[in-house]
Amino acid sequence: MQAKVSELSTMYWRKGELIWDDYMRHSEYLLTPESEYVLYWFRAWRELDSIAVHGNKYLGITAQLLKNGLLIVKQSSEEAHEEKVKSAWEIWGNAASSFHFASRVNSNNVFLSLDENVIKKKEKILGSPQPPPFKEYLDCDLIPILECDEPLLQSCTLLQALENRKSVRQFSDESLSLSKLGKILTLSGGIKKIENDLAGGVAIFKNSPSAGACSPFEIYVYANRVDTLSPGLYHYAPHRNGLEFLDSSFSFNLHNLGGQPWLVECAALILFTAIIERSQWHYETCRAYRDLLIGLGHLSQTLQLVVSAIGCASVFATAVCDEEIEQLIGLNGGEILLGTTAIGNPLKQ
Ligand SMILES: Cc1cc2nc3c(=O)[nH]c(=O)nc-3n(C[C@H](O)[C@H](O)[C@H](O)COP(=O)(O)O)c2cc1C
């Protein structure tokens, strides 16, 4: 019988220990130098008992690795499954498949009841305080968001907003009014209600759903042509109903924005980030990262619908240089850029 190391897995170092991560089964194994050697020995198909040349104790280790799926047998159902998965995911590489399967809920998962969830959350609240739901820059000037009496917004139906929404990559030179920008921000990122949930955690409700109502998102605005706003970088503070003016010397170059001129030339560029500890406090598995991406999809679609309803134009974009933008905004690893939306007035027909 021939065996080989399973390739649906990753290895990494944790506190001086080498860990084998079987992301398909959600199992981790601590590797000893001997088990590591056995895996190396079976890097290609080999007779199972060939390992005996290194001593009988290696036969026992091999059997253990086989039992736990670190080794697979040639022409077994495991091999067939592995080949299928590998060929489906090959193009995106190991990082995409390992994240997908590590964050996939498997059939042996035990779901907690509502009561059990409340108890767990209460214990959590006692053990570690919930991260603040809002970021604020109290040392910066706050520009209040003005009322917007745009008549179009009153008359536009949801169906019309949906029908009119499309990605626009050319904007007029006209400035965007601060009141329209403010309305776009409040209707997409503004707070509808703050509640304590059943366990006593703070839940933030907005016009878009967010997993656990933990509202992990922050919104920054690069104002290029916004009436009455000095050009520069702002942070939207929904709980203060204003824009915090962060940096007037700030500007993006084409590389920062993925070589996409419409992101540089728009009237205002919205930058969506997420503070991951807000989600991590609620959800301790990597599946929550999926929820961040899905949540941003909801938020950005809401924003685009408001833009459409208010008679402006926009395009959502992710093909930008995340690292450079994160550095420019001054984010640390705990707050990550997820996407951008360029907004402006449409070109006159
Ligand atoms: C996740 C995501 C990423 C996108 N990234 C970009 C981008 O980097 N640049 C761009 O110009 N458009 C981007 N778009 C916009 C799509 O190209 C656009 O939605 C698609 O062509 C369909 O056109 P429509 O929005 O007019 O219906 C993105 C859209 C989504 C949902």
The ligand as an SDF file (V2000), in Angstrom:
LIG
                    3D

 31 33  0  0  0  0  0  0  0  0999 V2000
  -16.3020   43.6170   -5.1870 C   0  0  0  0  0  0  0  0  0  0  0  0
  -16.2850   44.5880   -6.3540 C   0  0  0  0  0  0  0  0  0  0  0  0
  -15.0750   45.1380   -6.7520 C   0  0  0  0  0  0  0  0  0  0  0  0
  -15.0350   46.0630   -7.8000 C   0  0  0  0  0  0  0  0  0  0  0  0
  -13.8510   46.6660   -8.1170 N   0  0  0  0  0  0  0  0  0  0  0  0
  -13.8280   47.5950   -9.0940 C   0  0  0  0  0  0  0  0  0  0  0  0
  -12.6310   48.3260   -9.3670 C   0  0  0  0  0  0  0  0  0  0  0  0
  -11.5910   48.1360   -8.7480 O   0  0  0  0  0  0  0  0  0  0  0  0
  -12.6700   49.2790  -10.3310 N   0  0  0  0  0  0  0  0  0  0  0  0
  -13.8000   49.5660  -11.0430 C   0  0  0  0  0  0  0  0  0  0  0  0
  -13.7650   50.4500  -11.9010 O   0  0  0  0  0  0  0  0  0  0  0  0
  -14.9500   48.8830  -10.8000 N   0  0  0  0  0  0  0  0  0  0  0  0
  -15.0010   47.9330   -9.8420 C   0  0  0  0  0  0  0  0  0  0  0  0
  -16.1750   47.2950   -9.5360 N   0  0  0  0  0  0  0  0  0  0  0  0
  -17.3940   47.6350  -10.2920 C   0  0  0  0  0  0  0  0  0  0  0  0
  -17.7640   46.5450  -11.3040 C   0  0  0  0  0  0  0  0  0  0  0  0
  -16.8500   46.5630  -12.3820 O   0  0  0  0  0  0  0  0  0  0  0  0
  -19.1880   46.8100  -11.8090 C   0  0  0  0  0  0  0  0  0  0  0  0
  -20.0700   46.6950  -10.7220 O   0  0  0  0  0  0  0  0  0  0  0  0
  -19.5640   45.8370  -12.9030 C   0  0  0  0  0  0  0  0  0  0  0  0
  -18.8730   46.1250  -14.0890 O   0  0  0  0  0  0  0  0  0  0  0  0
  -21.0590   45.8610  -13.2030 C   0  0  0  0  0  0  0  0  0  0  0  0
  -21.4640   47.1530  -13.6090 O   0  0  0  0  0  0  0  0  0  0  0  0
  -22.5770   47.9870  -12.8490 P   0  0  0  0  0  0  0  0  0  0  0  0
  -22.0800   48.2970  -11.4600 O   0  0  0  0  0  0  0  0  0  0  0  0
  -22.7740   49.2260  -13.6880 O   0  0  0  0  0  0  0  0  0  0  0  0
  -23.8240   47.1530  -12.7910 O   0  0  0  0  0  0  0  0  0  0  0  0
  -16.2350   46.3940   -8.4950 C   0  0  0  0  0  0  0  0  0  0  0  0
  -17.4480   45.8270   -8.0800 C   0  0  0  0  0  0  0  0  0  0  0  0
  -17.4760   44.9560   -6.9990 C   0  0  0  0  0  0  0  0  0  0  0  0
  -18.8080   44.4030   -6.5340 C   0  0  0  0  0  0  0  0  0  0  0  0
  1  2  1  0
  2  3  1  0
  2 30  2  0
  3  4  2  0
  4  5  1  0
  4 28  1  0
  5  6  2  0
  6  7  1  0
  6 13  1  0
  7  8  2  0
  7  9  1  0
  9 10  1  0
 10 11  2  0
 10 12  1  0
 12 13  2  0
 13 14  1  0
 14 15  1  0
 14 28  1  0
 15 16  1  0
 16 17  1  0
 16 18  1  0
 18 19  1  0
 18 20  1  0
 20 21  1  0
 20 22  1  0
 22 23  1  0
 23 24  1  0
 24 25  2  0
 24 26  1  0
 24 27  1  0
 28 29  2  0
 29 30  1  0
 30 31  1  0
M  END
$$$$
